[in-house]
Amino acid sequence: MNFDPFVLPFFLGLLFMGAILIWKYIVWMETIPVSDRRIMLRNIFTVRSFRAFKEAVMEGLLHRRIFKINRMLGYMHASLATGWFLLIVIGTIESKYGHKDVFNMPWDPIFFNYFEPNKHGIEYGKFFVFTMDFLLMILLISVFLAVVKRFYSRLFGMKKTTKLMLPDRFALYSLWLIFPARLLAESLNAAHYGNGGFMTQPIGNLISSFLSLNEIIDLEYSMWWFYSIVLGAFFVSLPFSRYMHILTEIFLITFRNLGVEPAKNLKGYTRFEINSCSRCGICIDKCQLSSAAGINNVQPAYYIQSIRYNLPFDDRAYNCLLCGRCNTYCPVKIDVTNMRSITRKLANETVGFHYDYLPDYVKHDKTEVTNVLYFAGCMSHLTPSIPKAMEIIFDNAGITYDFIDRDGSICCGRPLMQSGLTNAAAELKNKLTKLIESKDSMILVTSCPICYKTFVDDYKLKMHVVHHTELIKILIENKRLNISGQNISITYHDPCELGRGCGEYENARLVLSKIGKLIPIEQEKEKALCCGGSMSNLKVQGAKRELIAADAVNQLNANNPDLIVTACPLCKKTMAKHADGKMMDIAEVVADALTSKDKENNYYIESLNFHNK
C-alpha cells in the first residue's frame, strides 16, 4: 500500500466532509413529506431520471445557464467544475493502470506522481501525462479568472460581487491555493524524476537550473504536504461555506425532475435550495433594487446567506419586490420568491384580522345569467379609465356582463398572502368566493394580473378565469371586435404577475400587433422589468420606488415608441408619471381603436392625457 503521513490532511478532511454531508442530507431528506418521497420512488425508473442526469451535467458541470447570462463567468465556473471532475476521473484511471489494481486507496489518484514517479513507463503513460497537465492548465486559468473576478468584477460585466462571510473566505482562499500547490508539487517531482508533461517539465527544468537535487527533494516533499493541507482545509470548510452547493445542487436538480414540489416551510426541499446557492452574484446585478435603487444587500444571495447562518433576515425578507426576476436568472432555478413568502408567513403566523363588517353573499335562484363576470380589483379602481375601457369592449362585442365590484372591491387577498398574513388572506378569500359564487356565469374576467394569478392559484372557483388580455384576443379572433391597424409604434411591458407569474406573454402581443408596430426590447417576457410599485415590498421607500419606475420606463422608451403599453393597472399607475404621456393599458388601446378608427392617428397620443389620470 502506498502511504506517507502527508496524505493524512487530505484523507481526514475528506472523511470529515463526507460524514457531515451524509448527516446533513439524511436529516433534510427525512423532513421531505412522505408523499413527495413516494412520488420520487415512482419516477426514479422513468425518463425523468435521464432528464435529471442531463440537467445535472449541463448545470452542475458545464453551467449552461451561467453561459447564457455571462460567457466569461460561465467559462470560469464550467472550467473549474468540469476540469476538477475530469482531473479526479482521469487520475483514478491513471492510478489503476499504474498500480495494476482495481481497488486503490482514496489518495492514490491525488498523489500518484509522488508514489509512482515512473509515469512514462506505465501503459498509456504519455497520454496520461499530457492529459493531466492539460487539465491542470485549464484549472489554473479558471482560478486566475476567479481571482480577477473577485477584485475586478467589472471586467466580467458585473457591477457587484457577493460579500463573503468568514467560512466562505476560508474555503475560497483554500480553493485558490489547491491547483497552484499541485502545479509546484508536480513540477518539483518533474525536476526530480524528469517525468513531467508539457507544462510541469519545463517548470521542473527551470527549478533544476538553480536548485541542487537535495534541495529539490526537500522542497518537493514540503510541497506535497502543503498540497494535502490545502485540500484538507477546503474539504473541512466546504459543508459550512457556499461551496456546499457543489454536491447539493445535484440533489436539488434530481428532486425537482422527479416531481418534488416546492416546500411550504424551511425544511426538506427548501433546505436543499438554501444550500444550493453558490452566491455567484448574478442576482445582485439583475435585481432592480440594486441596479436602479442602489440597494445592494438584500438580494437572494444575502437573504439565503442570512437564513443559512441563522442571522437576522427580516429586512432582507421584506425588502423585495417579489417580481421573480431572480428566479429567472438563478443558474440553479432556486425559487427565492417562495422562500421569502415562507419566512414572511413564519414571522406573521400569529397575526390575524377579522372582516365581519363585510357582508356574506348568498346565491339566489333568480340571479341574472351573464356571459362574463368582470372583477376590476383594487388597483383598477385606482385607475378608473381601465374598467371604463373594458365596459366599452364588452358593449362593442355584445357581451352581457356583471361588473361585480363596480361600487367597491373586496381585495383578492394576495397582498396579505405576500406579507405572510395568511389567516387574514384566507378570511378575505372566503368572503370574495361567496361574492363571486352569488353570481351566475361560467367566466370570470379580471384586469389585474395580481387578482388573476390569485384566482387561478389559490381559489377553487367553479368557472374559467381569464385576464382581460386573453378575452380581448379571443374576441378579436372570433371577429366580435373590429379594430383597424394604425401607423404607430408600440413597446409592450410584461407585468410580473402575468408574465413570470403566470407564463402569459403572447396574448397581449397578438392583440397589439393588429393595432400598430410592436417593437421588441431586450428586457421583455421572462426578463421584463418590474414597475417598482409592487405591494410585496414592505420596506423600500417611495423615492427608491420612483428610481425603479423611472429606470423601467427609460428602458421601455429606448426605441422612442409612440406608446408604452402594459396590462396591469398597478404598472400603469406606477410608471405613467415617468412616461411623458405615453403610458396606456392594453384595454384602453383596444377601446380607442374601436371608438376612434375613423379619426386621425394622432388621436392615440392626444387621448393619453385622459388615460394617464
Secondary structure, DSSP 4 states (H G I P E B T S, - for coil): ----GGGHHHHHHHHHHHHHHHHHHHHHHHTS-HHHHHHHHHHTTSHHHHHHHHHIIIIIIS-HHHHHH-HHHHHHHHHHHHHHHHHHHHHHHHHHHHHT-SS--TTTTTSHHHH---GGGSTTHHHHHHHHHHHHHHHHHHHHHHHHHHH-GGGGT-S--PPPPHHHHHHHHHHHHHHHHHHHHHHHHHHHHS---TTHHHHHHHHHTTS-HHHHHHHHHHHHHHHHHHHHHHHHHGGGSGGGHHHHHHHHHHHHHTTPPPPSSSSTHHHHHHTT----SHHHHH-HHHHTT---SSSHHHHHHHHHTT---HHHHHS----SHHHHH-TT---HHHHHHHHHHHHHTT-----TTSPP----TTPPB-SEEEE--HHHHTSTHHHHHHHHHHHHHT--EEETTTT-----SHHHHHHT-HHHHHHHHHHHHHHHHTSB-SEEEES-HHHHHHHHHH---SSEEEEHHHHHHHHHHTTSS-----S-EEEE---TTTTTTT---HHHHHHHTTTSEEPP-SS-GGGPPP-S--TT-SS--HHHHHHHHHHHHHHHTTT--SEEEES-HHHHHHHGGGTTT-EEEHHHHHHHHHHSTTS-TTHHHHHHHHHT-
